[in-house]
Structure formats: structure tokens, C-alpha cells
Amino acid sequence: MNFASLFELKRMAFRSLARHKAKTILTCAAIMVSVAVYIFMDSWIAGMERESRRNIINYELGAAKLQTKMYFAKKDEMPAYETFQDWETYRDILDESGYHAAPRYVFSGTLYSATGSAPILFNAVDPTAEKRMMAYTGYVELGRFIREGEFAVALGAMTAEKLKAGIPTRPAAPELEEILASELLSAADGDFIRSCYEASETKAAGENLAEGGELRFILKRNLPTGDFDRLWGLMDAIGRNDVRISTVIDLKALPDSIRWDKWVGELWPELTGWEQALLGKLYELDEEEQLYFFTGGGEDEKAAALEAMIRAGFSGAIRHTNQVIDVKVVGMVNSPDPANNFNVGYLPLDILQDEAGMMLEGQVTELLIRDKKMGAADMTSPLENPKTIRAALERGLARRSQTLPSELDVFFWMDYMEDYLGYEAMESGSSRIFSYLLFFLAFFGISNTMLLAILERTKEIGMMRALGMTTGQLYFTFMIEAGLLGILGAALGVLLGCLINIPMVKYGIDFSGMLEELGGNIGYRVAGNFRGAWKLSTIIGSIPVAAVISSLMAFFPIRGAAKKEITSSLRFE
Amino acid sequence: MQKKITVIWALLLSLFGWGALCAQTPRAEELLRRVDQNEVYQTIEYEGEMIIEYQSRRYVKTFHAWVRGNSDSFMEFTNPEDRFTRYLKRSGRLFFYSPDTEEVIPISGHLLKESLMGSDLSLEDTVNNESLESRFNAAIAGEEVFNGRPAYVLDLNAKNRGESYPRQRLWIDRENYDLLHYELFALSGVKAKEWTLIRSEVFGARRFPVESEMRDLLRRDSRTIFIMRNVILDQPIADSIFTTRNLER
């Protein structure tokens, strides 16, 4: 086949497309829609994934964490007793090496307000370090972020609303009435509070609050900052921001005595040989009491025995003390990452050091780490590789004639997000399968179109073959025709997909209402506004992929025509 | 001179009175031992009922419970809404079985402190069976009449760090050593819970509380009446009760 004949065959394919306009337009439209939907869905998924990952790094975890290996191994249980000291040294070394580092002590508890309670994940943080490193601190919607030394908590905005703490943003009429009924407010205060809200239905300020029912009021968002501060102060004055944290302090401690049945049933089988030898040395059985008593040992031996018990999961080595801490809500966090907005509270780390707090005595559960050059919109940098961070730490410690304790290690953010990454892969997979199905349905349409085109032109094919057209040329002509259909449809699809994507990428779609109804958890770490992302590989790749698939789809109908005897083709009616 | 004699007499009399009072008041440790003798058991099996009153609503939960020592317990709820919900504490580890999901869920230690089925009690409260004397230093804070009964008031402070409630205050009946009332304080000193005896029964040589009221003071307008029926104390309980197989059956 020379170039001239190839060109002639291509011209034939073009002419066939032009001759069957209706079929061409319909098939192109099907491909266009499927390609546009694919581009849109792919952009949506890519946008959610990118934003979620960015939010996890910048709003939740940092790029990496310094933590004890034991905590990491049991991270799903949140073992608040797995703490470490001297974090200030590590922070300083990381600072010298170009990293931000923020200490945290993470624990769970129940928060009681005057109206209800909610389980909360508390992050005790260094407010200064946290502000430097974590982007959520810039999203304190109402009130302010916590400060060092104050018994205060900044709560996720949705939980604060639920517990009726802070400034109500959408109070029902009875809730606003209850606030206004407080004896601690003057008439002028009451008028001021009323003026800060508008009725959701009539949008008229000063709606008759006594009507009650389902009437809701909306906090005016265009109030001067001073008014927000005054409003917060009034909520404070009526005690709305006074809350109690009920939690448990988990302490690791070598038991003075262990009951015989626990020793034999729970502890001993879980110990390794040398651990059994060590504990056998430190404890002695009192047969009369049926108790193993601690007989004494060196500090290193005691520490090793305690670690052995913890590793073995022996419950007797962890003691739980009930704690109640009175704090004031000072701010409501409403960040682009829903994980910060629901059932999360931030407290100053320094107030939890003694018996009034969590008896931390300088301990933390983790040190969050982030490259100083990275901003809130960035993903991770090569410097944030755990090995690189660890090497920087070890170099800094060596300069101080110290070494990194063996129980500590640096872990990457992804190591903590196995559940999320699994969800992401599943969601992305199922959405892509849906897109592929749509894609293939459209291309089966091409196969059908080609089948009909070939049936219609059976006589014509017979004639061309009688005049010397080879089977190869036959395949080439019809596959080119199908490929052209694919290119045309995909090009239009790319255009349509990109046009739909422009507002999706720029503005996104606001699903915050739906998210609130779902309790803030949709799997992806995106709060409210779902945005797409440009994925050039999909946009560029769509056209050649569509052309190839379309051509291949034409293969089987052509094979049927090529197998037919020329005389049968000529007689075909 | 007359004045001096009067003062000496007064001193002697007050010393005599103090001595007589001391002779009548048992030592704090002795009181704790009496309480432990009444309340600490080897094993217990009973049918329980919790009447929960929470913010003007009332819920009734019934269950069957088996407890052995302080490390093993098994509870199975029998009221229609929670039928077949089960809790197992074995060797200090807690497991929960929900008939809805038909799954056994291990619960980490601190959840022992969480509310049991929405009541004012935690699971720990229902299975706690450790002697007070071995864990607390006690001091007599005075004497009061509580619910019409003369009582000794005892202040307890934990001997070791890590005690669940490091400070407690007890009201002990002067005549029969019933524990009439106690208050539990968190480490920060905030009063977290209070318990009041409603009725106790005699089992052999001991008096055992079978009906009581618990208030979780962090919950607003909340109290739980805890009733034990058909109590069997210190009888062997089969090992098969405290198994995950029993939890899932």
C-alpha cells in the first residue's frame, strides 16, 4: 500500500462520515458526553484527593511526626501513656535544620456543657508553635485561638454549636430566648444581641422571638469585629462558654503486686524468654496471698520490666485516674478540613502539666514536623522524608553529644492515614469504574454504528473488493472511519469537559449543608466546598485513547464483512 | 486559786471526754475493713435493673451479671431494646458485643470509665470489687447524721498514683457499718460522682447493698437507681461464662 492509496482510503473514510451525517453526529455526541463525564469525574476525584491530602498535612498532622515506636504500633488505641520527654531539644535541632516542630499531647475525653456532652479528641498544643505551623489556627471563625497559660479550649465549630457553647450562628427561637432571659444581661445587652441576628425566614431584624416554633435566627456576618467581641463577651458572661472536660489520665507504672491468676493467665505467656527471666527476678510469689510481690530492682531493670509489660499488653501496668478539668471555650474553629470542625478541641499544653491537668510533667505524645519553606497550600517536600528528618535530628543530637533514644522514630503522615488512603483508593476506584463503564458504553455505540454502516454498504464493499481492494485496505478504511469518529467525539468531549471544569476548579460546589447533616464525615477531608483539579494527562490522553478504542471497536464488524464472499456481498439486499 | 482548780478540773474532764470518745470511735482503718468485709466478694451473680432518669426522661435497663474477683465479669442485657447486648471483662480487658452488628468489639481501658448504656454508672462502677483498705489512707473527718442514720465520715486519699478516684469521702453507718453514701473526686479535686445506699440485705455474716442511687455530677439532671435481685454471693462460677464464645453465642 503506497502513500497515495493510503491518502485515498482516508479520503473515502472522511467522505463516508460526511455522507452519514445523522449517524456521525449521534455517535460523536455519545463519545463527547462520555469523555466529558470522564474528564469531569476524574477532575472531581483528583481535586478531592489533592485537597484532602493537603488538608491532612497542613491542618491535621504536619508532614511527619516524632513519636515513640510503641505509640505508633498502638496508634489506633491512642495510648496516651506512650509519651516522651526532652521534646524541646528535638524542636530546637529541627528548627536549626530548617523545620518547624510543634509538640502535642493527644487524649480523648467527654466535654460537658450546660446543655449536653460530646466525645472529643483533645490536642494539647503549644499555641505559638501551632500558629507557626498549622493552618487551621487561621480559621478561628468566632472568638480567638487559645493562649499559653489559660484554662481554655478552642472547639470545632460544629461541636460548639451542638453543645451550645460560643456564639450561636443559627439559633432556634427558644435558644435565643433562653440566652436573652439570662438575668446577667441588661436590657441594652439584650437589644444588642437581638440586633446581631436576623430571622431566617423574613430576614427582618428584631423578629418576634416569642413566636417560637421552628423559627431560626441567623448571625449577621457583616458585623464589625468589635461587635463580635462584645457578643462573645456576653456569651461568656452568661456562662455559656463554661465547659468541663472529663477524661482519664493513663499512667504507666510497675504494679506493686500482681494476682497469681493474672500473672499466669495474662502476663507470663506473652513475655519473651529474657522478659520472663527479668520479671521472675523482680517479683516473688506469696503462696498464702496468691500474689506476686515486687521485691525491688535497679531503675533500668524496672524500666525494662515496665516496657515488657506494656509490650505484652498487660492491663495491670496501665493505671487510669479520673480527671475533670474546668475550661472556657474561647474560640470556634471552622477550617477547610472537617476533621478540625467536629469533635476536636485544642488546649494549651502548659496547663496540663500538674494535678490540675493531666500530670504531664513535660511529656508529650508527638512532635509534628514541617519543612519551613512549605506553605498551607503545599504538599510535602523531599526534605520531609522521615529518613532525612531523622538524619537531621541525629546530626543535631551528635553535635550536643547526645543520641536519639531507641524508642523514638520519625513517621511519615501517610503512615497514620492508612484508613483514609484505603478509603481514597476505594472511592477513586469505584468512581473510575463508573466512568469506564460510561466510556465503554459509548464505544460499543461506535461498534454498533460501524456494524450498521458496513451492513448498509455490503454491496459497495463487494464492488470495491471485486475491483481489487485488499482485506487490509478494507480494515484500514473502516478503522480510520471509526477512529475519526472517536477523535471528533473525544475532542468535543474534552472541550465540554474543560468548560464544565472551569467553574468546578475555580469555585467548586458548596456541600457544607450536606456535610453537616452527615456529621462532618464523608471520608474525604474536604469541608463544604468541593473543587475539581486540572488533570492534563487525562485531558491530553482522552483523544488518542478514544481514537484507538474506536478503531478497535470497528474491528469485529469489518471482520464479518471481510469474511463474506465477494459474490454474496454483491447479491446482498 | 479557786479559778485554777476549776481550770484543771475542766481540762481533766475534757481530756476524759476526749478519751471516752476515742474509745468509742473505731480507727479509720478498722471502719474501712468493716466496709470491705461487707462489700468485697469472691464472686457474685445477680439480676440487675438500672432505672435511668436523665433530663426528664426515664429508661429502664435489665440485665444478668456474673462477676469474679476484680478482673472477670460478664453482663447480658435483657430489656427488649438492648436484648443480647453483652459486655465481657476478662483479665482486665473489656469486650462488647452488639446484636445489631453481631461483632465483638474490644474496648480500650479508658472506656471502662464511660457511661454504661447511658446510665450514671460506668462499667467500672458495676464491677469494681477491690478492697478500700489496701488502696487508701483513711482519716475520720467527723460524725454526721445521714438520711436519719448516725454516721462516721471518712476521708480517703489514694496510697499510690493511678488510683481511679484519688480522693473519696465516705459516710459509714455507726451501728451496722453500712456504707451509706460516698463521693468520688477527680484528681483535680472536682466532685465527679456520688453514690447513696437505698437498701442493703443480710447475706450470712455480711450486709450487702442491693439497691442504690448513683449520680454522675457532670451530667445535668441525671441519676440512676441500681437494683440487684436474686443475688448469689461467693459461689463458684464456671470459667465458660467469661469467654468470648459466651459473648458471641
Contacts between the chains, C-beta under 8 A, distances in Angstrom:
chain1	res1	chain2	res2	distance
A	77	B	108	4.8
A	78	B	108	7.6
A	108	B	110	7.0
A	110	B	114	7.6
A	110	B	218	7.7
A	112	B	218	4.7
A	112	B	219	7.2
A	114	B	220	7.0
A	115	B	220	7.6
A	117	B	218	7.4
A	117	B	219	7.0
A	244	B	190	7.6
A	244	B	218	5.8
A	246	B	186	7.8
A	246	B	192	7.2
A	246	B	218	5.3
A	247	B	110	7.7
A	248	B	109	7.9
A	248	B	110	4.1
A	248	B	113	5.3
A	249	B	187	6.6
A	250	B	109	7.1
A	250	B	110	6.5
A	251	B	161	6.2
A	251	B	162	4.7
A	253	B	160	7.6
A	253	B	161	6.7
A	253	B	162	5.4
A	256	B	160	7.2
A	259	B	69	7.4
A	259	B	71	7.3
A	261	B	69	7.7
A	261	B	71	7.6
A	262	B	71	6.2
A	262	B	91	6.1
A	262	B	92	7.1
A	265	B	91	5.8
A	266	B	91	4.2
A	266	B	92	6.9
A	315	B	91	7.2
A	315	B	92	3.4
A	315	B	93	6.0
A	315	B	109	6.3
A	316	B	92	6.5
A	318	B	109	6.0
A	319	B	160	7.9
A	319	B	161	7.1
A	319	B	162	2.6
A	319	B	163	7.4
A	320	B	109	5.7
A	320	B	110	5.8
A	320	B	112	7.1
A	320	B	113	6.7
A	320	B	162	7.3
A	320	B	164	6.3
A	321	B	161	7.4
A	321	B	162	5.7
A	321	B	163	6.4
A	321	B	164	6.4
A	321	B	165	7.8
A	321	B	166	6.2
A	321	B	186	7.9
A	321	B	187	5.3
A	322	B	113	6.2
A	322	B	164	5.9
A	322	B	165	5.6
A	322	B	184	7.5
A	322	B	186	4.8
A	322	B	187	7.0
A	322	B	192	5.9
A	323	B	186	5.0
A	323	B	187	4.9
A	323	B	188	6.0
A	324	B	186	4.0
A	324	B	188	5.7
A	324	B	190	3.9
A	324	B	192	5.6
A	324	B	218	6.8
A	325	B	188	6.1
A	326	B	188	7.9
A	326	B	190	7.1
A	355	B	187	5.3
A	355	B	188	6.5
A	356	B	188	5.2
A	357	B	188	7.8
A	359	B	187	7.3
